[in-house]
Amino acid sequence: MTEREFQAKLAELDRLLNDPEIRMDPDRVWALLAEISTQEPGSAATRP
């Protein structure tokens, strides 16, 4: 996962959790958390 993809996933997660106009989708939240949690700190920028 590239740094750009990682940041996009974080932004989507932030919107799902904090934007009152966005409908909560628990399955998507958990899926994003699972994808993000597999990244080692600092490794997103080094992966292609």
Phi and psi in radians as a Rosetta constraint file:
Dihedral C 1 N 2 CA 2 C 2 CIRCULARHARMONIC -1.369 0.35
Dihedral N 2 CA 2 C 2 N 3 CIRCULARHARMONIC 2.910 0.35
Dihedral C 2 N 3 CA 3 C 3 CIRCULARHARMONIC -1.048 0.35
Dihedral N 3 CA 3 C 3 N 4 CIRCULARHARMONIC -0.684 0.35
Dihedral C 3 N 4 CA 4 C 4 CIRCULARHARMONIC -1.116 0.35
Dihedral N 4 CA 4 C 4 N 5 CIRCULARHARMONIC -0.772 0.35
Dihedral C 4 N 5 CA 5 C 5 CIRCULARHARMONIC -1.115 0.35
Dihedral N 5 CA 5 C 5 N 6 CIRCULARHARMONIC -0.729 0.35
Dihedral C 5 N 6 CA 6 C 6 CIRCULARHARMONIC -1.059 0.35
Dihedral N 6 CA 6 C 6 N 7 CIRCULARHARMONIC -0.818 0.35
Dihedral C 6 N 7 CA 7 C 7 CIRCULARHARMONIC -1.139 0.35
Dihedral N 7 CA 7 C 7 N 8 CIRCULARHARMONIC -0.628 0.35
Dihedral C 7 N 8 CA 8 C 8 CIRCULARHARMONIC -1.131 0.35
Dihedral N 8 CA 8 C 8 N 9 CIRCULARHARMONIC -0.699 0.35
Dihedral C 8 N 9 CA 9 C 9 CIRCULARHARMONIC -1.159 0.35
Dihedral N 9 CA 9 C 9 N 10 CIRCULARHARMONIC -0.716 0.35
Dihedral C 9 N 10 CA 10 C 10 CIRCULARHARMONIC -1.095 0.35
Dihedral N 10 CA 10 C 10 N 11 CIRCULARHARMONIC -0.718 0.35
Dihedral C 10 N 11 CA 11 C 11 CIRCULARHARMONIC -1.139 0.35
Dihedral N 11 CA 11 C 11 N 12 CIRCULARHARMONIC -0.735 0.35
Dihedral C 11 N 12 CA 12 C 12 CIRCULARHARMONIC -1.104 0.35
Dihedral N 12 CA 12 C 12 N 13 CIRCULARHARMONIC -0.760 0.35
Dihedral C 12 N 13 CA 13 C 13 CIRCULARHARMONIC -1.064 0.35
Dihedral N 13 CA 13 C 13 N 14 CIRCULARHARMONIC -0.760 0.35
Dihedral C 13 N 14 CA 14 C 14 CIRCULARHARMONIC -1.045 0.35
Dihedral N 14 CA 14 C 14 N 15 CIRCULARHARMONIC -0.774 0.35
Dihedral C 14 N 15 CA 15 C 15 CIRCULARHARMONIC -1.088 0.35
Dihedral N 15 CA 15 C 15 N 16 CIRCULARHARMONIC -0.786 0.35
Dihedral C 15 N 16 CA 16 C 16 CIRCULARHARMONIC -1.065 0.35
Dihedral N 16 CA 16 C 16 N 17 CIRCULARHARMONIC -0.637 0.35
Dihedral C 16 N 17 CA 17 C 17 CIRCULARHARMONIC -1.505 0.35
Dihedral N 17 CA 17 C 17 N 18 CIRCULARHARMONIC -0.501 0.35
Dihedral C 17 N 18 CA 18 C 18 CIRCULARHARMONIC -2.067 0.35
Dihedral N 18 CA 18 C 18 N 19 CIRCULARHARMONIC -0.266 0.35
Dihedral C 18 N 19 CA 19 C 19 CIRCULARHARMONIC -1.559 0.35
Dihedral N 19 CA 19 C 19 N 20 CIRCULARHARMONIC 1.985 0.35
Dihedral C 19 N 20 CA 20 C 20 CIRCULARHARMONIC -1.158 0.35
Dihedral N 20 CA 20 C 20 N 21 CIRCULARHARMONIC -0.294 0.35
Dihedral C 20 N 21 CA 21 C 21 CIRCULARHARMONIC -1.539 0.35
Dihedral N 21 CA 21 C 21 N 22 CIRCULARHARMONIC -0.159 0.35
Dihedral C 21 N 22 CA 22 C 22 CIRCULARHARMONIC -1.699 0.35
Dihedral N 22 CA 22 C 22 N 23 CIRCULARHARMONIC 2.264 0.35
Dihedral C 22 N 23 CA 23 C 23 CIRCULARHARMONIC -1.224 0.35
Dihedral N 23 CA 23 C 23 N 24 CIRCULARHARMONIC 2.323 0.35
Dihedral C 23 N 24 CA 24 C 24 CIRCULARHARMONIC -1.157 0.35
Dihedral N 24 CA 24 C 24 N 25 CIRCULARHARMONIC 2.287 0.35
Dihedral C 24 N 25 CA 25 C 25 CIRCULARHARMONIC -2.179 0.35
Dihedral N 25 CA 25 C 25 N 26 CIRCULARHARMONIC 1.569 0.35
Dihedral C 25 N 26 CA 26 C 26 CIRCULARHARMONIC -0.970 0.35
Dihedral N 26 CA 26 C 26 N 27 CIRCULARHARMONIC -0.666 0.35
Dihedral C 26 N 27 CA 27 C 27 CIRCULARHARMONIC -1.086 0.35
Dihedral N 27 CA 27 C 27 N 28 CIRCULARHARMONIC -0.722 0.35
Dihedral C 27 N 28 CA 28 C 28 CIRCULARHARMONIC -1.190 0.35
Dihedral N 28 CA 28 C 28 N 29 CIRCULARHARMONIC -0.701 0.35
Dihedral C 28 N 29 CA 29 C 29 CIRCULARHARMONIC -1.023 0.35
Dihedral N 29 CA 29 C 29 N 30 CIRCULARHARMONIC -0.853 0.35
Dihedral C 29 N 30 CA 30 C 30 CIRCULARHARMONIC -1.131 0.35
Dihedral N 30 CA 30 C 30 N 31 CIRCULARHARMONIC -0.664 0.35
Dihedral C 30 N 31 CA 31 C 31 CIRCULARHARMONIC -1.114 0.35
Dihedral N 31 CA 31 C 31 N 32 CIRCULARHARMONIC -0.767 0.35
Dihedral C 31 N 32 CA 32 C 32 CIRCULARHARMONIC -1.110 0.35
Dihedral N 32 CA 32 C 32 N 33 CIRCULARHARMONIC -0.755 0.35
Dihedral C 32 N 33 CA 33 C 33 CIRCULARHARMONIC -1.074 0.35
Dihedral N 33 CA 33 C 33 N 34 CIRCULARHARMONIC -0.693 0.35
Dihedral C 33 N 34 CA 34 C 34 CIRCULARHARMONIC -1.120 0.35
Dihedral N 34 CA 34 C 34 N 35 CIRCULARHARMONIC -0.750 0.35
Dihedral C 34 N 35 CA 35 C 35 CIRCULARHARMONIC -1.151 0.35
Dihedral N 35 CA 35 C 35 N 36 CIRCULARHARMONIC -0.771 0.35
Dihedral C 35 N 36 CA 36 C 36 CIRCULARHARMONIC -1.168 0.35
Dihedral N 36 CA 36 C 36 N 37 CIRCULARHARMONIC -0.668 0.35
Dihedral C 36 N 37 CA 37 C 37 CIRCULARHARMONIC -1.208 0.35
Dihedral N 37 CA 37 C 37 N 38 CIRCULARHARMONIC -0.328 0.35
Dihedral C 37 N 38 CA 38 C 38 CIRCULARHARMONIC -1.365 0.35
Dihedral N 38 CA 38 C 38 N 39 CIRCULARHARMONIC -0.247 0.35
Dihedral C 38 N 39 CA 39 C 39 CIRCULARHARMONIC -1.389 0.35
Dihedral N 39 CA 39 C 39 N 40 CIRCULARHARMONIC 2.342 0.35
Dihedral C 39 N 40 CA 40 C 40 CIRCULARHARMONIC -1.420 0.35
Dihedral N 40 CA 40 C 40 N 41 CIRCULARHARMONIC 2.531 0.35
Dihedral C 40 N 41 CA 41 C 41 CIRCULARHARMONIC -0.962 0.35
Dihedral N 41 CA 41 C 41 N 42 CIRCULARHARMONIC 2.235 0.35
Dihedral C 41 N 42 CA 42 C 42 CIRCULARHARMONIC 1.465 0.35
Dihedral N 42 CA 42 C 42 N 43 CIRCULARHARMONIC -0.139 0.35
Dihedral C 42 N 43 CA 43 C 43 CIRCULARHARMONIC -1.513 0.35
Dihedral N 43 CA 43 C 43 N 44 CIRCULARHARMONIC -0.273 0.35
Dihedral C 43 N 44 CA 44 C 44 CIRCULARHARMONIC -1.079 0.35
Dihedral N 44 CA 44 C 44 N 45 CIRCULARHARMONIC -0.615 0.35
Dihedral C 44 N 45 CA 45 C 45 CIRCULARHARMONIC -1.294 0.35
Dihedral N 45 CA 45 C 45 N 46 CIRCULARHARMONIC -0.382 0.35
Dihedral C 45 N 46 CA 46 C 46 CIRCULARHARMONIC -1.679 0.35
Dihedral N 46 CA 46 C 46 N 47 CIRCULARHARMONIC -0.215 0.35
Dihedral C 46 N 47 CA 47 C 47 CIRCULARHARMONIC -1.524 0.35
Dihedral N 47 CA 47 C 47 N 48 CIRCULARHARMONIC 2.494 0.35
